[in-house]
Amino acid sequence: MFTESCTLLLSCIFLYFGHGTHASSYNYSTTTKCLVEPLDALYGGGIIVNPEFNYNIERWEAFGQGKIEERISKKGNRFMVAHSRKHPLDSFSQKVCVEKGKIYSFSASVQVNEGSEIVAVVFKFPNRDGVRGGDVIAEHGCWTLLKGGFVANFTSPVEILFESKNTSVEIMVDNVSLQPFTKEEWRSHQDKSIKELRKSKVRFQVTQASKNPLKGARVSIKQVKSHFPFGCGMNHYILTNSNYQKWFASRFKWTTFTNEMKWYSTEKTRGQENYTVADNMVKFAQKNGISIRGHNVFWDDPKYQPDWVKSLSPEEVRTAAAKRINSVVSRYQGQLIAWDVVNENLHFSFYEDNLGENASAEFYSTAQQLDPDTTMFMNEYNTIEYSSDEKSSPANYKKKLEEILSYPRNENLSLGIGLQGHFGSGQPNIAYMRSTLDMLGAIGLPIWLTEVDVEKDPNQAQYLEEVLREGYSHPAVQGIIMFVGPEIAGFNVTTLVDKNFKNTPAGDVVDKLIEEWNSNTQEIIADDQGYIDVSLFHGDYEITAEGRVANTSATLSLRVTQAHEPQAIVHVHIDT
């Protein structure tokens, strides 16, 4: 029985696990492969006792009305099975104690005894409902890694449970791990990951025309463009407010229009299309070198259809939808970097209800044919921000992607994963966010955080920074767009500047990260062999080298990418 106090248990855990668990050892393992034998328990199981079931069922108990037993594979591996289940949460459990302010990363290998089912981990705190902490599609005959986690808002016991809605299946689990990290350790890992993912080492050698090294040459390295898309939502106020224009263009080179391309904005009255506002915003963006994500072709929420569409018959909806997709996608063909083809089709089903279960898949097929060089995204909320929303859980998101890709002619679809990132007030669950990015990242499709904001909170700026750092540091994330901006343009969830365009605390965070995630202009003197070694963020650079003799210089343009060879030598020749 679990009788230890939190204080005593945490002290024992610290003494036993106090070494080798700092954030630099965090495992980003993203495998969703079906394995014959389970992976070893990460971090030796962390604070879990008997994580690999080497000691039968010690410290594990049956939960609910089901029964549990230990089994042994043909190769001698021991694992736990929950069977004779009557309720989704009938499984096995272990109680541990967690410490306020720490981040807990969970993992376990799971499978079921027949077919494939979603299996979730649930964390049950005293006198509270269970909190769903992550899920995965478990299969019969092989092991799949389930990942999840939470941030502890108080020091408390917590009971770890497993859930499957299908009570007829047996849940099999092995190699369970729950590893605590301090926020400082978590941040240390993010910084390490950013350095490895977003930067490359470059060696310059400055030589004379004769190729002899030029000692003491002065080299200026100026970044002119970042390769990581870190952008901001934009709305129609930018067309009439010069301060908004200057503020935006000086910071961001990627955007999504918040409403102006949506169907209810471009065809308010049936048959009367008006793209004037969207067209002018596209012209502004193009003039300022700003890339655009198309948002959106359709929105599956019945509430956000054009008013006249809501009263149409299914056949009339089909005709109107065909006209809409041809109109908007053809109009901006080749001018956008992405399309959110069907928005929020995990939570809603307006088009599926009217046109059949393959409606989304058909729209993706059509959009790709109309704009073949543009990535087509699913775009959904609560997949990374709210673990208890089962409709948009990572497992259900993956299932929907597979349905779209399995539709005829969609096998080569250029599909992307759009995760909105509308975080509520309070501490964001960045452990769950990371586990979701791990799982979806293993699919191999590009992931973008598409609409990031954080609700008002005394710690809003801090929480916004935590979310942005988590996204930027993850290897699967290829772009981030925030739905934030000036007060004067109506951005009242997360406001970056007030009506006088003075930074809010959230605005300070964004400006700080823009500066931090770009290489500042550097002036460096070459060594005796003409060498200069630097680590540069991926992007485009202007390099100027000046010799010690007056009027001797050379310039070149350089693109630093993730494929850049470590310590690659870039030669700069100067005539003397």
ZAMARGU-4260 file (C-alpha; in steps of 0.2 Angstrom, whole numbers, plus 5000, padded with zeros to 4 digits):
<rodrens>
0) 5000/5000/5000 | 5005/5018/4997 | 5008/5025/5014 | 5024/5036/5013 | 5022/5055/5014
5) 5027/5066/4999 | 5041/5073/5009 | 5049/5057/5013 | 5046/5049/4996 | 5054/5064/4987
10) 5069/5064/4998 | 5072/5046/4994 | 5070/5048/4976 | 5082/5063/4976 | 5095/5052/4984
15) 5093/5038/4972 | 5090/5047/4956 | 5100/5063/4960 | 5113/5059/4946 | 5112/5058/4927
20) 5095/5065/4925 | 5098/5083/4920 | 5089/5090/4905 | 5104/5087/4893 | 5100/5068/4894
25) 5082/5071/4890 | 5077/5058/4877 | 5068/5065/4861 | 5064/5047/4855 | 5050/5049/4843
30) 5047/5031/4837 | 5030/5025/4834 | 5036/5009/4826 | 5028/4993/4831 | 5042/4983/4840
35) 5043/4965/4844 | 5051/4969/4861 | 5048/4985/4871 | 5061/4999/4872 | 5070/5000/4889
40) 5062/5011/4902 | 5069/5029/4899 | 5079/5035/4914 | 5079/5018/4922 | 5060/5022/4926
45) 5063/5038/4934 | 5053/5039/4950 | 5043/5023/4946 | 5046/5008/4957 | 5048/4991/4948
50) 5046/5000/4930 | 5051/4984/4920 | 5041/4972/4931 | 5056/4962/4935 | 5049/4960/4953
55) 5032/4953/4948 | 5019/4966/4953 | 5028/4974/4967 | 5021/4992/4970 | 5008/4990/4956
60) 4990/4987/4960 | 4974/4984/4951 | 4963/4999/4948 | 4944/4997/4946 | 4935/4981/4943
65) 4948/4973/4931 | 4961/4960/4936 | 4980/4961/4933 | 4994/4948/4931 | 5012/4947/4926
70) 5016/4938/4910 | 5033/4933/4902 | 5037/4934/4883 | 5045/4919/4874 | 5062/4929/4875
75) 5059/4931/4894 | 5053/4949/4895 | 5041/4952/4910 | 5026/4964/4907 | 5010/4968/4915
80) 4992/4964/4908 | 4975/4971/4914 | 4961/4960/4909 | 4943/4956/4913 | 4940/4975/4911
85) 4922/4983/4914 | 4927/5001/4913 | 4939/5011/4902 | 4950/5015/4917 | 4951/4997/4923
90) 4969/4994/4923 | 4984/4994/4935 | 4991/5009/4945 | 5005/5015/4955 | 5005/5030/4966
95) 5020/5042/4967 | 5023/5059/4974 | 5026/5074/4963 | 5034/5091/4968 | 5026/5108/4964
100) 5034/5117/4950 | 5043/5102/4942 | 5040/5095/4924 | 5036/5076/4923 | 5040/5067/4907
105) 5030/5050/4905 | 5033/5035/4894 | 5028/5017/4893 | 5028/5003/4880 | 5010/4997/4877
110) 5000/4985/4866 | 4983/4977/4866 | 4978/4959/4863 | 4968/4961/4847 | 4966/4974/4834
115) 4972/4992/4837 | 4965/5004/4850 | 4969/5021/4858 | 4978/5018/4875 | 4980/5034/4886
120) 4989/5037/4902 | 4979/5046/4915 | 4985/5055/4930 | 4973/5055/4945 | 4976/5068/4959
125) 4967/5067/4976 | 4949/5074/4975 | 4951/5078/4957 | 4946/5070/4940 | 4959/5061/4931
130) 4970/5071/4919 | 4973/5063/4902 | 4992/5064/4900 | 4995/5057/4882 | 4989/5043/4871
135) 4995/5032/4857 | 4987/5019/4845 | 4992/5003/4852 | 4992/4987/4842 | 4991/4968/4844
140) 5007/4959/4843 | 5019/4973/4845 | 5025/4987/4857 | 5022/5005/4854 | 5029/5019/4864
145) 5016/5030/4873 | 5023/5047/4879 | 5015/5061/4889 | 5017/5071/4905 | 5012/5086/4916
150) 5018/5101/4925 | 5015/5099/4944 | 5005/5114/4951 | 5006/5107/4969 | 5016/5094/4979
155) 5004/5079/4980 | 5002/5060/4978 | 4997/5056/4960 | 4990/5039/4954 | 4996/5033/4936
160) 4982/5024/4927 | 4980/5017/4909 | 4964/5019/4899 | 4956/5011/4884 | 4938/5015/4879
165) 4936/4997/4872 | 4934/4987/4888 | 4935/4970/4879 | 4953/4972/4875 | 4968/4968/4887
170) 4980/4982/4890 | 4998/4977/4891 | 5011/4988/4898 | 5030/4987/4901 | 5045/4999/4905
175) 5035/5013/4913 | 5045/5029/4917 | 5040/5046/4925 | 5055/5057/4926 | 5055/5074/4935
180) 5064/5090/4928 | 5066/5107/4936 | 5062/5121/4924 | 5080/5125/4924 | 5085/5108/4918
185) 5071/5109/4905 | 5077/5125/4898 | 5095/5119/4897 | 5089/5105/4886 | 5079/5117/4875
190) 5095/5128/4873 | 5106/5113/4869 | 5093/5107/4856 | 5092/5124/4848 | 5111/5125/4846
195) 5111/5108/4838 | 5095/5110/4827 | 5095/5129/4822 | 5114/5133/4820 | 5129/5126/4811
200) 5147/5129/4813 | 5156/5138/4799 | 5175/5141/4796 | 5180/5156/4785 | 5197/5158/4778
205) 5203/5174/4771 | 5216/5173/4758 | 5225/5185/4745 | 5222/5182/4727 | 5238/5171/4727
210) 5228/5160/4740 | 5240/5164/4754 | 5232/5167/4770 | 5228/5185/4775 | 5232/5187/4793
215) 5223/5200/4803 | 5209/5203/4790 | 5193/5210/4797 | 5177/5200/4793 | 5160/5207/4795
220) 5146/5194/4796 | 5128/5200/4794 | 5112/5190/4794 | 5100/5196/4781 | 5086/5183/4783
225) 5082/5169/4795 | 5077/5152/4788 | 5066/5147/4802 | 5048/5154/4799 | 5044/5164/4815
230) 5029/5175/4810 | 5013/5183/4816 | 4995/5184/4811 | 4989/5199/4801 | 4972/5207/4799
235) 4964/5221/4788 | 4969/5235/4799 | 4986/5234/4792 | 4980/5242/4776 | 4975/5258/4784
240) 4988/5260/4798 | 5005/5265/4794 | 5012/5262/4812 | 5005/5244/4811 | 5014/5242/4794
245) 5030/5248/4800 | 5029/5238/4816 | 5025/5222/4807 | 5037/5223/4792 | 5052/5227/4804
250) 5049/5211/4813 | 5041/5197/4803 | 5043/5189/4786 | 5029/5176/4788 | 5011/5178/4791
255) 4993/5171/4791 | 4978/5182/4788 | 4967/5180/4803 | 4950/5181/4794 | 4952/5189/4777
260) 4954/5174/4766 | 4940/5164/4774 | 4924/5160/4765 | 4913/5171/4775 | 4924/5186/4772
265) 4926/5184/4753 | 4907/5179/4748 | 4896/5186/4761 | 4881/5186/4749 | 4879/5171/4737
270) 4887/5173/4720 | 4895/5190/4725 | 4914/5187/4728 | 4925/5201/4734 | 4943/5198/4737
275) 4948/5216/4738 | 4954/5216/4756 | 4963/5199/4754 | 4971/5205/4738 | 4978/5221/4745
280) 4985/5212/4760 | 4994/5200/4748 | 5001/5215/4739 | 5007/5222/4755 | 5015/5206/4761
285) 5024/5203/4744 | 5030/5221/4743 | 5038/5218/4760 | 5045/5201/4757 | 5033/5192/4769
290) 5027/5174/4765 | 5009/5169/4768 | 5000/5154/4774 | 4983/5153/4766 | 4969/5152/4780
295) 4958/5144/4776 | 4949/5136/4761 | 4935/5128/4772 | 4930/5128/4791 | 4921/5113/4797
300) 4913/5122/4811 | 4894/5124/4806 | 4894/5141/4815 | 4907/5149/4804 | 4900/5145/4787
305) 4894/5160/4777 | 4876/5163/4782 | 4868/5158/4766 | 4877/5142/4766 | 4869/5136/4782
310) 4852/5134/4774 | 4858/5125/4758 | 4853/5107/4754 | 4868/5094/4753 | 4868/5095/4734
315) 4868/5114/4735 | 4883/5113/4748 | 4892/5102/4736 | 4890/5114/4721 | 4894/5129/4732
320) 4910/5121/4739 | 4916/5116/4722 | 4915/5134/4717 | 4923/5140/4732 | 4938/5129/4732
325) 4942/5133/4714 | 4939/5151/4716 | 4951/5154/4731 | 4965/5141/4728 | 4966/5146/4709
330) 4966/5165/4713 | 4982/5163/4725 | 4990/5148/4716 | 5009/5149/4718 | 5008/5164/4729
335) 5006/5155/4746 | 5018/5143/4756 | 5003/5133/4763 | 4984/5131/4764 | 4974/5126/4779
340) 4962/5116/4768 | 4949/5110/4781 | 4950/5119/4797 | 4946/5110/4813 | 4939/5094/4805
345) 4943/5084/4821 | 4931/5094/4832 | 4918/5098/4818 | 4910/5089/4803 | 4899/5101/4793
350) 4906/5095/4776 | 4906/5077/4781 | 4888/5078/4787 | 4883/5086/4771 | 4894/5077/4758
355) 4900/5061/4766 | 4914/5055/4777 | 4927/5058/4763 | 4923/5076/4761 | 4939/5082/4769
360) 4950/5070/4759 | 4942/5075/4743 | 4945/5094/4747 | 4963/5090/4750 | 4965/5081/4733
365) 4956/5095/4724 | 4967/5109/4732 | 4983/5100/4728 | 4978/5098/4710 | 4974/5117/4709
370) 4990/5122/4718 | 5003/5107/4717 | 5018/5116/4724 | 5010/5121/4740 | 5009/5111/4757
375) 4991/5107/4762 | 4988/5107/4781 | 4976/5100/4793 | 4974/5114/4806 | 4967/5110/4823
380) 4966/5116/4841 | 4969/5108/4858 | 4981/5095/4851 | 4996/5102/4860 | 4988/5114/4872
385) 4974/5104/4881 | 4977/5085/4885 | 4960/5081/4890 | 4952/5086/4873 | 4950/5068/4866
390) 4943/5074/4850 | 4960/5082/4844 | 4972/5070/4854 | 4988/5066/4845 | 4981/5048/4842
395) 4965/5055/4834 | 4975/5068/4824 | 4986/5054/4817 | 4970/5043/4812 | 4963/5058/4803
400) 4979/5061/4793 | 4980/5042/4788 | 4962/5043/4782 | 4966/5058/4771 | 4981/5050/4764
405) 4972/5034/4761 | 4960/5042/4750 | 4962/5038/4731 | 4975/5049/4723 | 4981/5056/4740
410) 4995/5045/4742 | 5008/5058/4736 | 4998/5072/4744 | 5010/5086/4751 | 5002/5086/4768
415) 5007/5096/4784 | 5002/5096/4802 | 4995/5112/4809 | 4994/5114/4828 | 4985/5130/4833
420) 4992/5132/4850 | 4978/5143/4859 | 4984/5141/4877 | 4973/5145/4891 | 4978/5155/4907
425) 4989/5146/4919 | 5004/5135/4917 | 5005/5127/4900 | 5008/5109/4900 | 5025/5109/4890
430) 5028/5091/4895 | 5012/5085/4886 | 5016/5098/4872 | 5033/5089/4869 | 5026/5072/4870
435) 5013/5076/4856 | 5026/5084/4845 | 5037/5069/4847 | 5023/5057/4842 | 5016/5068/4827
440) 5034/5072/4822 | 5038/5053/4820 | 5025/5053/4806 | 5038/5063/4795 | 5027/5077/4789
445) 5031/5095/4792 | 5024/5102/4808 | 5019/5121/4811 | 5012/5129/4826 | 5000/5140/4817
450) 4990/5152/4829 | 5000/5153/4845 | 4993/5164/4859 | 4991/5163/4878 | 4976/5170/4887
455) 4977/5184/4899 | 4986/5179/4915 | 4998/5188/4927 | 5012/5177/4920 | 5006/5178/4902
460) 5023/5184/4895 | 5032/5170/4904 | 5020/5157/4898 | 5021/5163/4880 | 5040/5162/4881
465) 5039/5144/4887 | 5027/5139/4873 | 5038/5147/4860 | 5054/5140/4866 | 5046/5122/4867
470) 5041/5124/4849 | 5057/5132/4842 | 5068/5119/4851 | 5059/5104/4844 | 5066/5095/4829
475) 5049/5092/4821 | 5043/5110/4821 | 5047/5119/4805 | 5038/5135/4808 | 5028/5146/4821
480) 5015/5158/4817 | 5008/5168/4832 | 4990/5175/4832 | 4995/5190/4842 | 4998/5209/4838
485) 4994/5227/4841 | 4980/5232/4852 | 4974/5244/4839 | 4971/5230/4827 | 4960/5220/4840
490) 4972/5208/4846 | 4965/5207/4864 | 4970/5189/4869 | 4989/5192/4868 | 4993/5210/4864
495) 5011/5214/4859 | 5010/5233/4858 | 4997/5245/4866 | 4988/5259/4856 | 5004/5269/4855
500) 5014/5254/4849 | 5024/5253/4865 | 5028/5235/4870 | 5018/5225/4882 | 5028/5212/4893
505) 5023/5199/4879 | 5029/5211/4866 | 5046/5211/4875 | 5047/5192/4875 | 5044/5191/4856
510) 5057/5205/4852 | 5069/5196/4864 | 5067/5179/4855 | 5068/5187/4838 | 5085/5194/4843
515) 5090/5178/4851 | 5086/5167/4837 | 5096/5177/4824 | 5114/5180/4823 | 5119/5197/4827
520) 5131/5206/4815 | 5149/5201/4820 | 5166/5209/4817 | 5180/5197/4819 | 5199/5197/4816
525) 5206/5182/4806 | 5220/5172/4815 | 5238/5169/4808 | 5231/5157/4795 | 5217/5169/4790
530) 5204/5158/4799 | 5188/5163/4808 | 5177/5150/4817 | 5159/5155/4820 | 5142/5146/4824
535) 5128/5154/4814 | 5109/5152/4814 | 5103/5145/4798 | 5099/5159/4786 | 5106/5170/4772
540) 5121/5181/4776 | 5132/5195/4768 | 5150/5193/4772 | 5163/5207/4770 | 5181/5204/4772
545) 5194/5219/4773 | 5213/5217/4772 | 5225/5228/4782 | 5229/5238/4766 | 5217/5252/4762
550) 5204/5249/4749 | 5206/5230/4749 | 5190/5220/4752 | 5179/5207/4746 | 5161/5202/4748
555) 5150/5187/4746 | 5133/5180/4750 | 5132/5164/4760 | 5117/5153/4764 | 5119/5142/4780
560) 5107/5127/4781 | 5105/5112/4792 | 5114/5102/4778 | 5129/5113/4780 | 5144/5103/4784
565) 5151/5105/4801 | 5167/5116/4800 | 5165/5118/4781 | 5178/5131/4775 | 5171/5146/4766
570) 5185/5154/4756 | 5185/5173/4754 | 5199/5180/4742 | 5205/5198/4743 | 5215/5206/4729
575) 5230/5215/4736
</rodrens>
